[in-house]
Amino acid sequence: MTTYKNIQPLSAEALFDLLKKEFTNEINTKLDSSVNVEYAHVYDVINVSFPEIIEGTVFTILVNDNEIELTNNSNSLEYNTELLEEQLAAFLNDKCS
């Protein structure tokens, strides 16, 4: 789990909208790829998945007034999610700090 200070501050709804509008394009540009990213949002929790790569929810983002927590839920040894996590972490750091 990685924690970021929510300095802006962003609500879960605002972050969800940012992820949908900007993160997919950003990660595809940086990785020169066409990764499909799916998001689900309920209250202060945002789930992020990459259905073409890994089955199930890969990351969970928990948002509150003071901080944003990023958790890697992948328990698959078959896929290395570090690169995806680095890109998501950089995006969160840029938008929230």
C-alpha positions, 0 to 999 in steps of 0.5 A: 500500500502506498499513501499520498497526501491529498493536498488538492484535495480531490474527492473520490468522484473528482479523481474517478473522473480524472482517471477516466478522462486522463489516465488511460491516454497517459499510460498508453502514450508513456508505454506506447501501447493500447491498454484497456483500463476499466474503473469502478467507483463506489463511495470513496473506493475506486477499483482499477483493472486491466482486463486484457492483461490481468483478470480481476481488480488490480488496484484499489484506490481509497480516497479521503480528505487527507490522503489517497491510498493505492493498494496492489491487489494482484496476487498473480505471479504470472504478471508483473504489475510494477510498471502499471503501478509505477504509472498509476502512482506517478499519475496520483502523485501528480494530480493529488500532491 
